């Protein structure tokens, strides 16, 4: 499996795990352990191999300058959420901290998704094709 495919898999798996944890509550330890493991793997991949996303030539001005920082912010939110949930598993941190970190990650992820939706539909730079699995490209 290539780094890109694994990143796409982890991206959407973490999104679905986040939704499942928010819907069912963060008390399910199997979901939380899976979230922590997948998040730690993705963060380790990013730390060793760097981010895959690039701003693209159609993104100009201050948004182009802010692009890598916005993605670093998303990784920071993921890291905090993974750490809070990892600490809550053995009882070293409260479930409230883990729950709040999930909510912050969900809100940041919503803005992240809206930004890339805007890029794809206004700038026509195929931003959604970069992170959607190949079988979904025909619906874009």
N, C-alpha and C positions, 0 to 999 in steps of 0.2 A: 504494500500500500504506500502510495506516495505521501509526501508531507502535505500537499494540498488536499488530497482526499481525506486524510486523517483529520486535518483541520476542519474541513467541511463537516465531517461526521461529528467531531467534538462540538463544533459550533451549534449544530441543530440538536444534538443530544442534550447538551447543557440547557438549551432553551426549553426543551420538553421537560427535562427534570425540574427546572425552575418553576414552570407552570404547574407541574404535578405537586411540587412541594408547597406552592402557594395555595393551590386548590384544596389539598388534603391536609394542610398544616405541616410544619417542619418537624413534627414529632416522629415521623416514620424514619427509623434509623437506617433501613436499607436504602431508601431514597437519598438520605443525607450522605451516607457513606459512598454511594455511587457518584453523587454530585461532587463530593470532595475528591475522590479518586480521578474522575474525568477532568475536573478543573485543575488539579495539580499537574496532571499529565500535559494539558494544554499550556499551562503557564511555564512548565519546564521546557516544552518544545519552543515556546516563544523566547524564553530566556537564552536558550542555546543557539537557536537558528534564526531568530528575528521574526518580525511581523511579515506576513505575506501581503497584506493589503497595501496598495499604492494609490495615491490620489488621482492618477489619470490626467491626461493632457487637457481635458475640458474643464476641470475644476481650477479656477483661477483666483487670484487675490488672497484675501485674508482667510478664506475657507481652505485654500490649498496649504497655506502656512499652518493653519490650525489642525488640519487633518491628522497628522501623526500624533499630535498631542491629545486629540479626542480619542484616538484608539488606545493610546497609553492610559488614558483615564478609564476606558472600559476594562482594560486589563487590570488596572489598580482596583476597580470596583469588584471585579471577579476575584482577585487575590484576597481582598478583605472578606468577601463573602465565604470563600473557601476556608480561610483561616478561622473565621467565626464559627462556621459549622463544624470544622474539625475540632475546635476547642470545646464545642458544646457536646460532642459525642461522648467523651469520657466525663463530662460534668465540670470541666475547667472554666467554662463560660456559661452565661445564662442563655436559655432558649430565646429570650427576648432580643438579645444582641444578634443571634443567628437569624431570627425572623426579620428584624429590621434591615439587616444586610441584604437579605433576599429581596425585600421590597425596594430598597435603593437600587439594587442590580436590575430589577424588573423595570423600574422607571427609566434608568439610564439606557437599558436595552430598547425600550420603546422609542426613545429619541434617536438612538443608533439606527434602528430599523427605518424610522421616518426619514432620516437624513439620506440613507441609501435608496429608499423609495423615490425621494425627490431627485437624487442624482440620476437614477435610471429613467425617470419619466420626464424630467425637465431638461437635463443635460444630454440625454440619450447616450450615456457612456457605458451602458450595459453593466452597471454596478451590481445588479442582482444576479447576473450570470456568474460573477466571481465566487459567490458563496452559496448558490443553490446547487443541489445535485444535478447532474447532467440530464437525468430523465425529466426534470421539470423545465428545462430550457425551452421546450416547444410551446409552453403556455405563456411565455413572456412576450 
